[in-house]
Amino acid sequence: MYRVSILYGTPTDLQAFDHYYREVHIPIAKRMRGLTRWTLTWVGQQDGDMAPAVHLIADLYAADEKSMDAVLTSDEGQAAAADVDNFATGGVTFLYGNEETVL
């Protein structure tokens, strides 16, 4: 299984980010075809007293790297990528790799 993890840094306005992500970005991204799974982790408390550095983790899954490349380079994938700058005021990091299940 191939995975892309998208880490959204803590935005300047949490409510605006959450609203935009749910109401605008998800409908755009749902147009992508070829994903086998898509999960969201809304990050809560992290170790220490500081505010979390990451607000949201989106994990996209495809059968393999070639399949993921097809998803991301499609018109729909490009539209989703282009939308990120409209709401990710806390920055964004993309991590790509093969997922290995241990347990």
Jmol script that loads the backbone (N, CA, C; Angstrom):
load data "model"
ATOM      1  N   MET A   1       0.852  -1.170   0.000  1.00  0.00           N
ATOM      2  CA  MET A   1       0.000   0.000   0.000  1.00  0.00           C
ATOM      3  C   MET A   1       0.900   1.236   0.000  1.00  0.00           C
ATOM      4  N   TYR A   2       0.572   2.176  -0.852  1.00  0.00           N
ATOM      5  CA  TYR A   2       1.345   3.412  -0.933  1.00  0.00           C
ATOM      6  C   TYR A   2       0.543   4.533  -0.274  1.00  0.00           C
ATOM      7  N   ARG A   3       1.228   5.370   0.492  1.00  0.00           N
ATOM      8  CA  ARG A   3       0.543   6.413   1.253  1.00  0.00           C
ATOM      9  C   ARG A   3       1.209   7.761   1.060  1.00  0.00           C
ATOM     10  N   VAL A   4       0.371   8.785   0.997  1.00  0.00           N
ATOM     11  CA  VAL A   4       0.815  10.170   1.083  1.00  0.00           C
ATOM     12  C   VAL A   4       0.188  10.735   2.346  1.00  0.00           C
ATOM     13  N   SER A   5       1.031  11.206   3.260  1.00  0.00           N
ATOM     14  CA  SER A   5       0.549  11.866   4.471  1.00  0.00           C
ATOM     15  C   SER A   5       0.728  13.360   4.283  1.00  0.00           C
ATOM     16  N   ILE A   6      -0.338  14.095   4.507  1.00  0.00           N
ATOM     17  CA  ILE A   6      -0.321  15.547   4.353  1.00  0.00           C
ATOM     18  C   ILE A   6      -0.499  16.135   5.743  1.00  0.00           C
ATOM     19  N   LEU A   7       0.542  16.804   6.226  1.00  0.00           N
ATOM     20  CA  LEU A   7       0.528  17.399   7.562  1.00  0.00           C
ATOM     21  C   LEU A   7       0.269  18.892   7.434  1.00  0.00           C
ATOM     22  N   TYR A   8      -0.872  19.323   7.940  1.00  0.00           N
ATOM     23  CA  TYR A   8      -1.227  20.742   7.918  1.00  0.00           C
ATOM     24  C   TYR A   8      -0.819  21.364   9.241  1.00  0.00           C
ATOM     25  N   GLY A   9       0.054  22.364   9.172  1.00  0.00           N
ATOM     26  CA  GLY A   9       0.468  23.069  10.379  1.00  0.00           C
ATOM     27  C   GLY A   9      -0.703  23.824  10.995  1.00  0.00           C
ATOM     28  N   THR A  10      -0.568  24.166  12.263  1.00  0.00           N
ATOM     29  CA  THR A  10      -1.631  24.884  12.962  1.00  0.00           C
ATOM     30  C   THR A  10      -1.896  26.211  12.253  1.00  0.00           C
ATOM     31  N   PRO A  11      -3.122  26.414  11.782  1.00  0.00           N
ATOM     32  CA  PRO A  11      -3.443  27.626  11.024  1.00  0.00           C
ATOM     33  C   PRO A  11      -3.615  28.843  11.925  1.00  0.00           C
ATOM     34  N   THR A  12      -3.632  29.987  11.305  1.00  0.00           N
ATOM     35  CA  THR A  12      -3.821  31.227  12.063  1.00  0.00           C
ATOM     36  C   THR A  12      -5.239  31.332  12.613  1.00  0.00           C
ATOM     37  N   ASP A  13      -6.205  30.727  11.939  1.00  0.00           N
ATOM     38  CA  ASP A  13      -7.602  30.747  12.384  1.00  0.00           C
ATOM     39  C   ASP A  13      -8.137  29.315  12.281  1.00  0.00           C
ATOM     40  N   LEU A  14      -8.222  28.625  13.424  1.00  0.00           N
ATOM     41  CA  LEU A  14      -8.645  27.220  13.441  1.00  0.00           C
ATOM     42  C   LEU A  14     -10.032  27.024  12.853  1.00  0.00           C
ATOM     43  N   GLN A  15     -10.972  27.866  13.246  1.00  0.00           N
ATOM     44  CA  GLN A  15     -12.349  27.706  12.771  1.00  0.00           C
ATOM     45  C   GLN A  15     -12.461  27.933  11.273  1.00  0.00           C
ATOM     46  N   ALA A  16     -11.756  28.919  10.757  1.00  0.00           N
ATOM     47  CA  ALA A  16     -11.795  29.183   9.317  1.00  0.00           C
ATOM     48  C   ALA A  16     -11.179  28.021   8.543  1.00  0.00           C
ATOM     49  N   PHE A  17     -10.066  27.495   9.053  1.00  0.00           N
ATOM     50  CA  PHE A  17      -9.420  26.336   8.411  1.00  0.00           C
ATOM     51  C   PHE A  17     -10.381  25.154   8.376  1.00  0.00           C
ATOM     52  N   ASP A  18     -10.935  24.800   9.539  1.00  0.00           N
ATOM     53  CA  ASP A  18     -11.812  23.633   9.633  1.00  0.00           C
ATOM     54  C   ASP A  18     -13.017  23.771   8.703  1.00  0.00           C
ATOM     55  N   HIS A  19     -13.618  24.952   8.702  1.00  0.00           N
ATOM     56  CA  HIS A  19     -14.774  25.185   7.839  1.00  0.00           C
ATOM     57  C   HIS A  19     -14.387  25.036   6.366  1.00  0.00           C
ATOM     58  N   TYR A  20     -13.322  25.693   5.959  1.00  0.00           N
ATOM     59  CA  TYR A  20     -12.900  25.637   4.564  1.00  0.00           C
ATOM     60  C   TYR A  20     -12.547  24.206   4.178  1.00  0.00           C
ATOM     61  N   TYR A  21     -11.803  23.512   5.024  1.00  0.00           N
ATOM     62  CA  TYR A  21     -11.374  22.150   4.698  1.00  0.00           C
ATOM     63  C   TYR A  21     -12.592  21.251   4.484  1.00  0.00           C
ATOM     64  N   ARG A  22     -13.555  21.326   5.396  1.00  0.00           N
ATOM     65  CA  ARG A  22     -14.723  20.447   5.312  1.00  0.00           C
ATOM     66  C   ARG A  22     -15.692  20.842   4.194  1.00  0.00           C
ATOM     67  N   GLU A  23     -15.920  22.138   4.030  1.00  0.00           N
ATOM     68  CA  GLU A  23     -16.953  22.602   3.098  1.00  0.00           C
ATOM     69  C   GLU A  23     -16.457  22.845   1.673  1.00  0.00           C
ATOM     70  N   VAL A  24     -15.173  23.132   1.512  1.00  0.00           N
ATOM     71  CA  VAL A  24     -14.658  23.454   0.178  1.00  0.00           C
ATOM     72  C   VAL A  24     -13.630  22.418  -0.288  1.00  0.00           C
ATOM     73  N   HIS A  25     -12.607  22.164   0.528  1.00  0.00           N
ATOM     74  CA  HIS A  25     -11.518  21.308   0.068  1.00  0.00           C
ATOM     75  C   HIS A  25     -11.928  19.843  -0.092  1.00  0.00           C
ATOM     76  N   ILE A  26     -12.635  19.298   0.876  1.00  0.00           N
ATOM     77  CA  ILE A  26     -13.043  17.892   0.762  1.00  0.00           C
ATOM     78  C   ILE A  26     -13.867  17.653  -0.512  1.00  0.00           C
ATOM     79  N   PRO A  27     -14.863  18.487  -0.831  1.00  0.00           N
ATOM     80  CA  PRO A  27     -15.594  18.244  -2.085  1.00  0.00           C
ATOM     81  C   PRO A  27     -14.697  18.308  -3.331  1.00  0.00           C
ATOM     82  N   ILE A  28     -13.704  19.174  -3.329  1.00  0.00           N
ATOM     83  CA  ILE A  28     -12.765  19.231  -4.457  1.00  0.00           C
ATOM     84  C   ILE A  28     -11.948  17.943  -4.506  1.00  0.00           C
ATOM     85  N   ALA A  29     -11.401  17.544  -3.366  1.00  0.00           N
ATOM     86  CA  ALA A  29     -10.529  16.369  -3.313  1.00  0.00           C
ATOM     87  C   ALA A  29     -11.287  15.069  -3.550  1.00  0.00           C
ATOM     88  N   LYS A  30     -12.562  15.020  -3.208  1.00  0.00           N
ATOM     89  CA  LYS A  30     -13.360  13.805  -3.424  1.00  0.00           C
ATOM     90  C   LYS A  30     -13.518  13.465  -4.898  1.00  0.00           C
ATOM     91  N   ARG A  31     -13.227  14.396  -5.761  1.00  0.00           N
ATOM     92  CA  ARG A  31     -13.321  14.145  -7.204  1.00  0.00           C
ATOM     93  C   ARG A  31     -12.167  13.279  -7.711  1.00  0.00           C
ATOM     94  N   MET A  32     -11.109  13.159  -6.893  1.00  0.00           N
ATOM     95  CA  MET A  32      -9.966  12.335  -7.294  1.00  0.00           C
ATOM     96  C   MET A  32     -10.398  10.876  -7.359  1.00  0.00           C
ATOM     97  N   ARG A  33      -9.986  10.177  -8.398  1.00  0.00           N
ATOM     98  CA  ARG A  33     -10.313   8.766  -8.570  1.00  0.00           C
ATOM     99  C   ARG A  33      -9.050   7.928  -8.435  1.00  0.00           C
ATOM    100  N   GLY A  34      -9.195   6.753  -7.823  1.00  0.00           N
ATOM    101  CA  GLY A  34      -8.069   5.837  -7.713  1.00  0.00           C
ATOM    102  C   GLY A  34      -7.550   5.650  -6.301  1.00  0.00           C
ATOM    103  N   LEU A  35      -8.036   6.456  -5.360  1.00  0.00           N
ATOM    104  CA  LEU A  35      -7.625   6.250  -3.969  1.00  0.00           C
ATOM    105  C   LEU A  35      -8.350   5.018  -3.415  1.00  0.00           C
ATOM    106  N   THR A  36      -7.645   4.254  -2.583  1.00  0.00           N
ATOM    107  CA  THR A  36      -8.274   3.109  -1.942  1.00  0.00           C
ATOM    108  C   THR A  36      -8.758   3.444  -0.537  1.00  0.00           C
ATOM    109  N   ARG A  37      -8.252   4.543  -0.004  1.00  0.00           N
ATOM    110  CA  ARG A  37      -8.605   4.954   1.353  1.00  0.00           C
ATOM    111  C   ARG A  37      -8.175   6.399   1.549  1.00  0.00           C
ATOM    112  N   TRP A  38      -8.873   7.097   2.452  1.00  0.00           N
ATOM    113  CA  TRP A  38      -8.530   8.483   2.787  1.00  0.00           C
ATOM    114  C   TRP A  38      -8.972   8.696   4.227  1.00  0.00           C
ATOM    115  N   THR A  39      -8.030   8.989   5.095  1.00  0.00           N
ATOM    116  CA  THR A  39      -8.358   9.203   6.504  1.00  0.00           C
ATOM    117  C   THR A  39      -7.904  10.588   6.946  1.00  0.00           C
ATOM    118  N   LEU A  40      -8.579  11.087   7.976  1.00  0.00           N
ATOM    119  CA  LEU A  40      -8.231  12.377   8.579  1.00  0.00           C
ATOM    120  C   LEU A  40      -7.980  12.165  10.062  1.00  0.00           C
ATOM    121  N   THR A  41      -6.922  12.770  10.561  1.00  0.00           N
ATOM    122  CA  THR A  41      -6.643  12.788  11.995  1.00  0.00           C
ATOM    123  C   THR A  41      -6.573  14.245  12.420  1.00  0.00           C
ATOM    124  N   TRP A  42      -7.571  14.666  13.188  1.00  0.00           N
ATOM    125  CA  TRP A  42      -7.586  16.019  13.730  1.00  0.00           C
ATOM    126  C   TRP A  42      -6.775  15.958  15.015  1.00  0.00           C
ATOM    127  N   VAL A  43      -5.621  16.564  15.014  1.00  0.00           N
ATOM    128  CA  VAL A  43      -4.661  16.436  16.110  1.00  0.00           C
ATOM    129  C   VAL A  43      -5.139  17.201  17.329  1.00  0.00           C
ATOM    130  N   GLY A  44      -5.113  16.511  18.463  1.00  0.00           N
ATOM    131  CA  GLY A  44      -5.478  17.131  19.729  1.00  0.00           C
ATOM    132  C   GLY A  44      -4.226  17.462  20.508  1.00  0.00           C
ATOM    133  N   GLN A  45      -4.255  17.183  21.772  1.00  0.00           N
ATOM    134  CA  GLN A  45      -3.117  17.464  22.660  1.00  0.00           C
ATOM    135  C   GLN A  45      -1.865  16.715  22.193  1.00  0.00           C
ATOM    136  N   GLN A  46      -0.754  17.398  22.200  1.00  0.00           N
ATOM    137  CA  GLN A  46       0.531  16.779  21.927  1.00  0.00           C
ATOM    138  C   GLN A  46       1.374  16.873  23.182  1.00  0.00           C
ATOM    139  N   ASP A  47       2.485  16.166  23.214  1.00  0.00           N
ATOM    140  CA  ASP A  47       3.376  16.222  24.376  1.00  0.00           C
ATOM    141  C   ASP A  47       3.817  17.652  24.643  1.00  0.00           C
ATOM    142  N   GLY A  48       3.904  18.004  25.918  1.00  0.00           N
ATOM    143  CA  GLY A  48       4.362  19.337  26.303  1.00  0.00           C
ATOM    144  C   GLY A  48       3.213  20.317  26.422  1.00  0.00           C
ATOM    145  N   ASP A  49       3.567  21.541  26.777  1.00  0.00           N
ATOM    146  CA  ASP A  49       2.562  22.574  27.011  1.00  0.00           C
ATOM    147  C   ASP A  49       2.326  23.468  25.795  1.00  0.00           C
ATOM    148  N   MET A  50       3.143  23.299  24.772  1.00  0.00           N
ATOM    149  CA  MET A  50       3.032  24.166  23.609  1.00  0.00           C
ATOM    150  C   MET A  50       1.835  23.762  22.753  1.00  0.00           C
ATOM    151  N   ALA A  51       1.342  24.704  21.954  1.00  0.00           N
ATOM    152  CA  ALA A  51       0.265  24.405  21.011  1.00  0.00           C
ATOM    153  C   ALA A  51       0.776  23.384  19.996  1.00  0.00           C
ATOM    154  N   PRO A  52      -0.091  22.522  19.503  1.00  0.00           N
ATOM    155  CA  PRO A  52       0.339  21.519  18.525  1.00  0.00           C
ATOM    156  C   PRO A  52       0.917  22.169  17.274  1.00  0.00           C
ATOM    157  N   ALA A  53       1.973  21.583  16.757  1.00  0.00           N
ATOM    158  CA  ALA A  53       2.582  22.086  15.527  1.00  0.00           C
ATOM    159  C   ALA A  53       1.774  21.644  14.310  1.00  0.00           C
ATOM    160  N   VAL A  54       1.049  20.552  14.456  1.00  0.00           N
ATOM    161  CA  VAL A  54       0.244  20.005  13.366  1.00  0.00           C
ATOM    162  C   VAL A  54      -1.219  20.008  13.805  1.00  0.00           C
ATOM    163  N   HIS A  55      -2.075  20.511  12.937  1.00  0.00           N
ATOM    164  CA  HIS A  55      -3.507  20.590  13.226  1.00  0.00           C
ATOM    165  C   HIS A  55      -4.276  19.412  12.622  1.00  0.00           C
ATOM    166  N   LEU A  56      -3.869  18.997  11.427  1.00  0.00           N
ATOM    167  CA  LEU A  56      -4.590  17.950  10.712  1.00  0.00           C
ATOM    168  C   LEU A  56      -3.612  17.101   9.920  1.00  0.00           C
ATOM    169  N   ILE A  57      -3.842  15.788   9.932  1.00  0.00           N
ATOM    170  CA  ILE A  57      -3.080  14.868   9.087  1.00  0.00           C
ATOM    171  C   ILE A  57      -4.079  14.176   8.176  1.00  0.00           C
ATOM    172  N   ALA A  58      -3.879  14.325   6.883  1.00  0.00           N
ATOM    173  CA  ALA A  58      -4.698  13.628   5.890  1.00  0.00           C
ATOM    174  C   ALA A  58      -3.829  12.536   5.281  1.00  0.00           C
ATOM    175  N   ASP A  59      -4.310  11.308   5.322  1.00  0.00           N
ATOM    176  CA  ASP A  59      -3.579  10.183   4.737  1.00  0.00           C
ATOM    177  C   ASP A  59      -4.348   9.673   3.532  1.00  0.00           C
ATOM    178  N   LEU A  60      -3.681   9.696   2.389  1.00  0.00           N
ATOM    179  CA  LEU A  60      -4.259   9.204   1.143  1.00  0.00           C
ATOM    180  C   LEU A  60      -3.572   7.897   0.792  1.00  0.00           C
ATOM    181  N   TYR A  61      -4.348   6.905   0.379  1.00  0.00           N
ATOM    182  CA  TYR A  61      -3.807   5.584   0.079  1.00  0.00           C
ATOM    183  C   TYR A  61      -4.144   5.172  -1.352  1.00  0.00           C
ATOM    184  N   ALA A  62      -3.206   4.486  -1.978  1.00  0.00           N
ATOM    185  CA  ALA A  62      -3.417   3.887  -3.294  1.00  0.00           C
ATOM    186  C   ALA A  62      -2.689   2.547  -3.308  1.00  0.00           C
ATOM    187  N   ALA A  63      -2.992   1.722  -4.288  1.00  0.00           N
ATOM    188  CA  ALA A  63      -2.432   0.372  -4.353  1.00  0.00           C
ATOM    189  C   ALA A  63      -0.909   0.383  -4.415  1.00  0.00           C
ATOM    190  N   ASP A  64      -0.341   1.334  -5.143  1.00  0.00           N
ATOM    191  CA  ASP A  64       1.115   1.410  -5.304  1.00  0.00           C
ATOM    192  C   ASP A  64       1.487   2.827  -5.731  1.00  0.00           C
ATOM    193  N   GLU A  65       2.790   3.059  -5.856  1.00  0.00           N
ATOM    194  CA  GLU A  65       3.278   4.404  -6.187  1.00  0.00           C
ATOM    195  C   GLU A  65       2.772   4.872  -7.547  1.00  0.00           C
ATOM    196  N   LYS A  66       2.743   3.990  -8.510  1.00  0.00           N
ATOM    197  CA  LYS A  66       2.278   4.357  -9.863  1.00  0.00           C
ATOM    198  C   LYS A  66       0.813   4.797  -9.816  1.00  0.00           C
ATOM    199  N   SER A  67       0.006   4.066  -9.053  1.00  0.00           N
ATOM    200  CA  SER A  67      -1.407   4.431  -8.924  1.00  0.00           C
ATOM    201  C   SER A  67      -1.567   5.786  -8.240  1.00  0.00           C
ATOM    202  N   MET A  68      -0.762   6.032  -7.199  1.00  0.00           N
ATOM    203  CA  MET A  68      -0.829   7.322  -6.503  1.00  0.00           C
ATOM    204  C   MET A  68      -0.394   8.448  -7.432  1.00  0.00           C
ATOM    205  N   ASP A  69       0.655   8.220  -8.203  1.00  0.00           N
ATOM    206  CA  ASP A  69       1.087   9.238  -9.163  1.00  0.00           C
ATOM    207  C   ASP A  69      -0.038   9.590 -10.133  1.00  0.00           C
ATOM    208  N   ALA A  70      -0.776   8.574 -10.574  1.00  0.00           N
ATOM    209  CA  ALA A  70      -1.893   8.819 -11.490  1.00  0.00           C
ATOM    210  C   ALA A  70      -2.975   9.668 -10.817  1.00  0.00           C
ATOM    211  N   VAL A  71      -3.254   9.400  -9.553  1.00  0.00           N
ATOM    212  CA  VAL A  71      -4.244  10.185  -8.808  1.00  0.00           C
ATOM    213  C   VAL A  71      -3.788  11.635  -8.694  1.00  0.00           C
ATOM    214  N   LEU A  72      -2.545  11.825  -8.268  1.00  0.00           N
ATOM    215  CA  LEU A  72      -2.045  13.172  -7.979  1.00  0.00           C
ATOM    216  C   LEU A  72      -1.808  14.018  -9.228  1.00  0.00           C
ATOM    217  N   THR A  73      -1.492  13.388 -10.345  1.00  0.00           N
ATOM    218  CA  THR A  73      -1.234  14.143 -11.571  1.00  0.00           C
ATOM    219  C   THR A  73      -2.477  14.327 -12.428  1.00  0.00           C
ATOM    220  N   SER A  74      -3.584  13.709 -12.029  1.00  0.00           N
ATOM    221  CA  SER A  74      -4.843  13.897 -12.755  1.00  0.00           C
ATOM    222  C   SER A  74      -5.309  15.345 -12.608  1.00  0.00           C
ATOM    223  N   ASP A  75      -6.227  15.758 -13.450  1.00  0.00           N
ATOM    224  CA  ASP A  75      -6.780  17.114 -13.341  1.00  0.00           C
ATOM    225  C   ASP A  75      -7.390  17.347 -11.960  1.00  0.00           C
ATOM    226  N   GLU A  76      -8.076  16.320 -11.433  1.00  0.00           N
ATOM    227  CA  GLU A  76      -8.704  16.428 -10.127  1.00  0.00           C
ATOM    228  C   GLU A  76      -7.660  16.522  -9.007  1.00  0.00           C
ATOM    229  N   GLY A  77      -6.594  15.761  -9.135  1.00  0.00           N
ATOM    230  CA  GLY A  77      -5.507  15.826  -8.159  1.00  0.00           C
ATOM    231  C   GLY A  77      -4.815  17.173  -8.174  1.00  0.00           C
ATOM    232  N   GLN A  78      -4.615  17.708  -9.357  1.00  0.00           N
ATOM    233  CA  GLN A  78      -3.995  19.019  -9.486  1.00  0.00           C
ATOM    234  C   GLN A  78      -4.897  20.123  -8.931  1.00  0.00           C
ATOM    235  N   ALA A  79      -6.200  19.980  -9.113  1.00  0.00           N
ATOM    236  CA  ALA A  79      -7.141  20.963  -8.559  1.00  0.00           C
ATOM    237  C   ALA A  79      -7.099  20.942  -7.032  1.00  0.00           C
ATOM    238  N   ALA A  80      -7.034  19.750  -6.450  1.00  0.00           N
ATOM    239  CA  ALA A  80      -6.949  19.644  -4.991  1.00  0.00           C
ATOM    240  C   ALA A  80      -5.651  20.256  -4.492  1.00  0.00           C
ATOM    241  N   ALA A  81      -4.549  19.982  -5.160  1.00  0.00           N
ATOM    242  CA  ALA A  81      -3.252  20.539  -4.762  1.00  0.00           C
ATOM    243  C   ALA A  81      -3.252  22.061  -4.880  1.00  0.00           C
ATOM    244  N   ALA A  82      -3.849  22.582  -5.938  1.00  0.00           N
ATOM    245  CA  ALA A  82      -3.888  24.032  -6.145  1.00  0.00           C
ATOM    246  C   ALA A  82      -4.721  24.732  -5.075  1.00  0.00           C
ATOM    247  N   ASP A  83      -5.682  24.029  -4.495  1.00  0.00           N
ATOM    248  CA  ASP A  83      -6.558  24.621  -3.484  1.00  0.00           C
ATOM    249  C   ASP A  83      -5.872  24.791  -2.129  1.00  0.00           C
ATOM    250  N   VAL A  84      -4.812  24.035  -1.870  1.00  0.00           N
ATOM    251  CA  VAL A  84      -4.168  24.034  -0.548  1.00  0.00           C
ATOM    252  C   VAL A  84      -3.744  25.430  -0.108  1.00  0.00           C
ATOM    253  N   ASP A  85      -3.200  26.213  -1.006  1.00  0.00           N
ATOM    254  CA  ASP A  85      -2.749  27.559  -0.632  1.00  0.00           C
ATOM    255  C   ASP A  85      -3.904  28.469  -0.196  1.00  0.00           C
ATOM    256  N   ASN A  86      -5.130  28.091  -0.501  1.00  0.00           N
ATOM    257  CA  ASN A  86      -6.286  28.906  -0.127  1.00  0.00           C
ATOM    258  C   ASN A  86      -6.646  28.811   1.352  1.00  0.00           C
ATOM    259  N   PHE A  87      -6.100  27.810   2.073  1.00  0.00           N
ATOM    260  CA  PHE A  87      -6.508  27.647   3.467  1.00  0.00           C
ATOM    261  C   PHE A  87      -5.383  27.212   4.411  1.00  0.00           C
ATOM    262  N   ALA A  88      -4.277  26.718   3.904  1.00  0.00           N
ATOM    263  CA  ALA A  88      -3.219  26.162   4.766  1.00  0.00           C
ATOM    264  C   ALA A  88      -2.273  27.258   5.249  1.00  0.00           C
ATOM    265  N   THR A  89      -2.781  28.134   6.119  1.00  0.00           N
ATOM    266  CA  THR A  89      -1.992  29.269   6.610  1.00  0.00           C
ATOM    267  C   THR A  89      -0.897  28.845   7.583  1.00  0.00           C
ATOM    268  N   GLY A  90      -0.968  27.621   8.089  1.00  0.00           N
ATOM    269  CA  GLY A  90       0.052  27.111   9.014  1.00  0.00           C
ATOM    270  C   GLY A  90       1.127  26.302   8.312  1.00  0.00           C
ATOM    271  N   GLY A  91       1.092  26.296   6.992  1.00  0.00           N
ATOM    272  CA  GLY A  91       2.056  25.514   6.216  1.00  0.00           C
ATOM    273  C   GLY A  91       1.581  24.090   6.026  1.00  0.00           C
ATOM    274  N   VAL A  92       2.230  23.392   5.121  1.00  0.00           N
ATOM    275  CA  VAL A  92       1.840  22.019   4.803  1.00  0.00           C
ATOM    276  C   VAL A  92       3.081  21.225   4.421  1.00  0.00           C
ATOM    277  N   THR A  93       3.117  19.973   4.844  1.00  0.00           N
ATOM    278  CA  THR A  93       4.225  19.076   4.520  1.00  0.00           C
ATOM    279  C   THR A  93       3.634  17.804   3.918  1.00  0.00           C
ATOM    280  N   PHE A  94       4.203  17.352   2.801  1.00  0.00           N
ATOM    281  CA  PHE A  94       3.772  16.120   2.151  1.00  0.00           C
ATOM    282  C   PHE A  94       4.829  15.055   2.372  1.00  0.00           C
ATOM    283  N   LEU A  95       4.411  13.883   2.844  1.00  0.00           N
ATOM    284  CA  LEU A  95       5.308  12.750   3.068  1.00  0.00           C
ATOM    285  C   LEU A  95       4.821  11.588   2.209  1.00  0.00           C
ATOM    286  N   TYR A  96       5.720  11.005   1.410  1.00  0.00           N
ATOM    287  CA  TYR A  96       5.366   9.941   0.485  1.00  0.00           C
ATOM    288  C   TYR A  96       6.094   8.650   0.869  1.00  0.00           C
ATOM    289  N   GLY A  97       5.397   7.515   0.812  1.00  0.00           N
ATOM    290  CA  GLY A  97       6.096   6.271   1.073  1.00  0.00           C
ATOM    291  C   GLY A  97       5.209   5.058   1.093  1.00  0.00           C
ATOM    292  N   ASN A  98       5.846   3.895   1.120  1.00  0.00           N
ATOM    293  CA  ASN A  98       5.140   2.621   1.230  1.00  0.00           C
ATOM    294  C   ASN A  98       4.803   2.365   2.685  1.00  0.00           C
ATOM    295  N   GLU A  99       3.572   1.986   2.915  1.00  0.00           N
ATOM    296  CA  GLU A  99       3.143   1.692   4.279  1.00  0.00           C
ATOM    297  C   GLU A  99       3.366   0.211   4.557  1.00  0.00           C
ATOM    298  N   GLU A 100       3.902  -0.067   5.731  1.00  0.00           N
ATOM    299  CA  GLU A 100       4.131  -1.439   6.174  1.00  0.00           C
ATOM    300  C   GLU A 100       3.347  -1.668   7.456  1.00  0.00           C
ATOM    301  N   THR A 101       2.511  -2.657   7.460  1.00  0.00           N
ATOM    302  CA  THR A 101       1.734  -2.992   8.659  1.00  0.00           C
ATOM    303  C   THR A 101       2.554  -3.930   9.531  1.00  0.00           C
ATOM    304  N   VAL A 102       2.734  -3.564  10.777  1.00  0.00           N
ATOM    305  CA  VAL A 102       3.511  -4.366  11.710  1.00  0.00           C
ATOM    306  C   VAL A 102       2.589  -5.215  12.580  1.00  0.00           C
ATOM    307  N   LEU A 103       1.502  -4.658  13.017  1.00  0.00           N
ATOM    308  CA  LEU A 103       0.569  -5.382  13.895  1.00  0.00           C
ATOM    309  C   LEU A 103      -0.837  -5.203  13.402  1.00  0.00           C
TER     310      LEU A 103
END
end "model"
wireframe off; spacefill off
backbone 0.3
color backbone group
